[in-house]
Amino acid sequence: MSTHEPNLHRRRFLKSAVAAGAAVAAPTIIPSSALGRDGAVAPSERIVLGGIGIGNRGTYDLGCFLEQKDLQFVAVCDVKAARRDAVKKIADERYGNQDCARYRDFRELLDRADIDAVLIATGPNWHATAAMYAAKAGKDMYCEKPCTKNISQSLQLAETMRRTGRVFQAGTQRRSLPHFAFACEIARTGKLGKLQKVYAHPAGMKAMMSGWLAAEQEPPREVVDWDMYLGPAAWRPFNAKLLDGFNFEKGGGLVGGGVLEWGSHCVDLCQWAVGADDTCPVEYNPPREGRIVARYANGVELIIRETGWIPLGSCPVRFEGDTGWVETGDSGKYVLSSPELLAGRTVEEIAGYPATFHVRNFLDCVKTRSQPRANADAACFAHIACHAANIALALDRKVTYDPKKHAFIGDDQANRLRSEALREPWRL
């Protein structure tokens, strides 16, 4: 081509090139966020999250996840259309798009190959079953508590996570708060002398059965999927009072109640303080004078009590050794038998029970493939302790448990309460 010939217009050139079958590489403008600049995280480094059962607690958890720059939330599943729409609105406003997908059946969400992990915040009836489905689908998970309905399900959950190699974080977020971690550390490491007693606070001393209320008109499936809401629980007719809040789901179909509710946190912290994340107490006595007393094989007593606490906020725990003690709660403050136990340390006091630190621990472990603070084994044995205490409460007599054989010794009635039948097709 002569240099005197007029230049071809760019559009004409492109049309001519395409017509001629030429391969033309047009310049691509890549936003800085895609390259991880300006404080953003490149897409290749982000963890892609889906949510299953996002109600009140789940919405709070989701807010903690959305604060993390290396997290992308892409899909929500819920049995309620109103919740699906509400969560989609939150996600779409956060990212400035309309990309958050909605599902009624969690299995469709788990089928997505682009999702790395899931937040499970359904009612407790679903926690373990959904978690095991997620693990088999190759997803890591942050699972709210109580994580299991009974002893057998606790064992099955832990075994599934070991077999599949998935990262599991129970929503016992107090393990990631500095004042609770400090209290557990000085108990576990002998700073209080030989540990004698650990104290946990329950949310009541009742063993409850599953509810059954008068039948009401069932909503259309697309509005509320009642059958999916029940999931593995025994069928019962629709009643709006069973649909929200903590109801028949709370402790499973056989026995449940306050020991499992706060116990999922408080007994869990006691387990951590004793160094018992791979075992549990062997003896459980029914409530007497407002106290359930359990005993570990090493002689340490686990005392579940409602009263007698220093006013340090909700979810209090207390650890006593033969040379000192510590007590703390959700106020973020703690009381020590001696200031020398601090040994010059400064422990951050964080009031309330924020989950942000626990969420961050989970995401870091997803990336490193390491065990999070509230991993499946720790959750398994803390929940077994709660379930066994509930069985002693329900039977109103002492029961003795073998943590290796995972059976009550010489007690057929207690052993029958270790598990319950699951409704089809939700058996695993």
N, C-alpha and C positions, 0 to 999 in steps of 0.2 A: 504494500500500500504506500502510495506517495505521501510524503509529509505535507503536500499541498492539498491533499484531498480533505474535504470537510470531515470533522469528527462525527462519528455515529452517536446518536442520542442513546443514553444508557438503556432505556426501555427497549429501543429497537435492537440494540446489541444483544440484550438478554433473550428477546424473542428469536432473534436470528440464531443465537447459540443453541437454544432449546430445539429449534427446528432442525438444526444441523446435527443434533444428538451430542452436542458438546457438554462436558461436565463443568459447571461453573460453580465456584464456591463463593457465595455471597458473604460479606463480613457479618459476624454475629456479635451483638452487644450483650455482654454477660453482666448482670447486676452484681454489685459488690457483695450483696448478701449471699449469693450463690458461691462466692469464693471464700466466704468466711471472714470478710473484712468488716471494718466498722463495728466490731463487737459481735457480729452475727456468727452463727455456726453453719458451716457448709452442710448442705443436705446429706452428703455422704456420712457425716458424723452425727446426724440426728437419730434419736430413737423414735420410731413411729409407734404411737399408742392408740389403742381402741378402748372404749369403756363399756362395761356390761353392768346394767342395773344402776343407773346414776340418779339416785334420789337426793335427799337432803345431805346425808353424810358424803355420798359420792360426789355431789357438786362441790362440797368443800375440798375433798381430796383433789378433784380435777383442777380447782383453782391453784393448789400447790404445784401440781404438775405443769400447768400452763405458765408458771413463773420461770420454769427452767428453759434456758435458751437452746439447749440441745434436745428438746422434745417437740414433736409434732403430733398433735391429736387429730385423727382423721375420721373416726367413726364412733357412733354410739348405738348401743342396743338396749332396749328397755321394753317391757311388756305394756307400758303405757305410752300412747301416742303423745300426750301432753309433755311427758318427760323427754321423749325423743326430740320433739320440736324445741323445747327449752334448751337442751344441751347443744343442739345444732346451732342455735342462735348465739350461745356463748362462744362456741368455737369459731363460727364464721365471723363474728365481730372481732375476735382476738386476731385472726389472721387476715381479715379484710377480703374474704372471698366467700364462696358458697359451696365449699368442697366437702364439708363434713357429711358423711353418709349416715343414713338411719336404717336400723334393722330391728325387727321384732324377734327374730330367732337368732340367738347368739352364735349358733353354728355357722351361719352365713358370714358373720364377722370373722370368726376364726378361720374360715376358708381363705381369707385374703392373704396372699403371700407377702404383701408389702408391710404388714403389721408385725412388729417385733415383740410387743408386750401388751398386756391388757391390765386395766384397773377393774377389779371385781368388787362392786359395792352393792350387790343385791341384798335381799334379806338373808339372814344366816342359813335359812333352809337350803339355799343354793350355793353357798360359798365353796364348799369342798368339791361338789360335783362339777361346778363350772371351772374350778381351778384344774381339776384333773383332765377335763376336756381340753382346756387351754394347753396344758403340758403336752398332751398327746398330739396337739396341732402344732407343736414347736414354738409356743409362745412363753415368754417369761411373764410373771404376774405379781402385782401388788394386790393382796386380798384382804378385805376388811374382816373384822372379827365380830363375834366368835367364828373361827374358821371351820369348825366341825360340829356335827350334831351328836356324836357319840365316840366311844373309845375306838371301835373298829374303824370308823371313818378317819380318825386321827392317824392311825397306823397306815392306812391305805394312802392317805394324802402324802405322808412323808416318804413312803416307799415309791410312789409314783414320781416324785421329784428327784429322788436318787436315781431311779432307772432312766428317766428321760434327760437328766442333766439340766433341768430348767432352774432358773433363778426365781425363788419364791420369797416374798417379803410379807409377813403377816402385818396387819395394820395396827400392831401394838406399838404406836409411835413413841411411847415414853422411853423405850430403849435408846432413843436417839436424842434425848434431852439431857443436858449436862448434869443437873442436880440428881436426877435418878441414876444416871450412869456412875456418878461419883459415889453415891450411897452403896450401890451394888458392888462397886470395885473395892471399897474399904472393908466390906463384909467378906467378900470372896477371897481377898488376899491376906486375911489374918490381921488386919489393922485393929479389929475389935476383939482380938484374942480368939479363942476357940468359939466358933459360932454356936449359939444355944437355941435361939428362937427367931423366927421370921414371921412377921405379921402382915396380913393382907386384908383389905376392906372389900366386902361384898356389896351388892345392890339389893340386899334383902336376903332372907333365909327361908325361901319357899321353893319347893319342887313343884313345877307346874306341868299339867298335861296339855296337849294340843287342844285348841278351841274348836267349837262347832256351834255356829250361830244359825238363826232362822234364815231360810233361803230368801234371797232377793232377786230381782230381775237382773240377769247377767248382761253386762254391756256387750256391744258388738266386738268381735275379736280384734278388729283393727284399732279400737279405742282402748280396750283393756283385754289382754289375752289371759284370762283367768286360769286356763289349763296350764299354760306355760308358767304362770306365777306360782302355782302349786308345785310344778316340777316333780321332784322325787318324793314329795310329801304325800301322805294319804289323801285321797279325794275328799272334798267336802263342798257343800253348795256355796255359791257366791254370797258374800256379805261384805258390804263396803267397810265395815269396821275391821275386818281381817286384812284389808288391802293396804293399809298404811300403818306406819309406826312399827313398834316391836310387839308382835302378837304371837300367834301360835308358832311362828317360825323360831322364836327366840332361843329355845334350847333343844330343838328337835322334838320328835313326836312322843318320846317316852318320858324323859324327865329333863327339866331345865330350870332356869330361874336366875336369881340374882348372883349366885356363886359363879355361874358361867359368864354373866354380863360383865361385872367389874373384874371378876377373876381372870378374864382373858388378859387384862392389864396387870392387876395387882399380884395375882398368883404367878403370872409370868415373870414379874420383877423379882419375886421371892425365889423362883427357880434360878434366875440369873445370879442372885446374891449367894445362893447355896452352891453354885457351880453344878447345877443339876439339869443342864439342857439336854442330857442324854438319859435321864431317868426321872423318877417321880417318887413321892412318898409311898410307903408300903402299908401304912395303917391309917384308916380314916374313921373318926368317931362322929356320931350324929351331934347336932347342936345341943349344947347344954349351957345355960346361962348366956345365950347369945354368941356362943363361940363354937366353931368346928375346929377340933384339934386333930391334925394329921402328923405323922412321924416318918422321917426319912430313915433309911437303913443305917445311916451313921449317927442316928440319935437326935438330930436337929428336929425341932418341932415347927411345923407350919400351922399358925393359928389364924383362922379366918374369923374376924370379929367386926361387929357393927359400931361399937362404942369404945370409949377410952382413948381417943386420939387427941394429940396436940392439934389445935386448929391451924392446919397448914394447907387447906384446900382439899378438893376432891381427890379420889384415888390415892389415899395415903398408904405408905408402907413403913415398917419399922423393922430394924435388924438389931439383934442383941447378941453380943459375945460375952465372954467372962471377964473382959476388961473394959468394955465400952459399948455404946449404942449410937444409932443414928436414926432419925425419922424425917421423912420428907413427903411432899404432896404437890398438888398442881399449882400452888401459889408460887412455886419456883424456889421457895425458901426451904431451909433444912435446919434441924437442931441436932447438935452433937453433945455427947456426954462430956467431951473435953475439946477445947479449941486446938489442942495439940494434934488432933486427928487431921486437921487441915495441912499440917506440916508445911506451912508457907504457901500453900496453893491458893489460887483464886478460882472459885467455881462460879461460872455464869449462872445467874438466876433468871430463868425464862418462865414467866407466869403463863397459866393456861396449859394447853397441850397441843401446840402446833405440830402439824405433820410435815412441814417443809423439810426439816432435817432428815426425816425418815424416808421421804420421797427421794431426796438427793442421794442417800445411802443406797437405795434400791437402784437408781439409774447408774450410779458408779459401778455397782456390782454387775449390772447387765453388760456394761462395757468390758469389765475385767474378767467376767465369768467367775467371780469369787462369791463366797457365802455372805449374804446380808446379815444384819444384826438380829433380825427376827426370822431366821430361816425356817424351813419346814420341819426340821428335827426339833428345834427349840419350841416351835408352836405345837408340835405333836405332843410333847411331854407336858407342857404347861396345860394344854387342853385336857389331857388324860387326868391330870391332878384335879381339875375342875369337875370333870365328869364323874370321877370316882367319889369326890366329896358330895356331889349331888345325889349319887346312888345311896351313900350312907344317910344322907338327909331324907331321901324318899322312903327308904326302908326303916329309918329310925333305929338303926343299930350299927355296930362296928362292922367294918369290912376290911379284909386284908388282901392286898394286891401284890402280885408278883410282876415287877417291871420287865423281867426277861421273858417269861412265858406269856405275859400280857393276859393274865387271867386272875380272877379272885380265887383265893384258896378255900376249897371246900364249901363253896357257896353257889349252888346252881341258880338261885333266884337272882343274885347280883350279876352272875355271868350272862344271864339272858338279857340284862339291861345294857350290855356292852355294844349292842347293835340294834338295828331295826330294819325292817323290810323297806325297800325303795320301790316306788311306783314305776311301772313300765312307761317309757323305754329307758329310764334313767339309771339302770343298773350298770356298774362299771366292772 
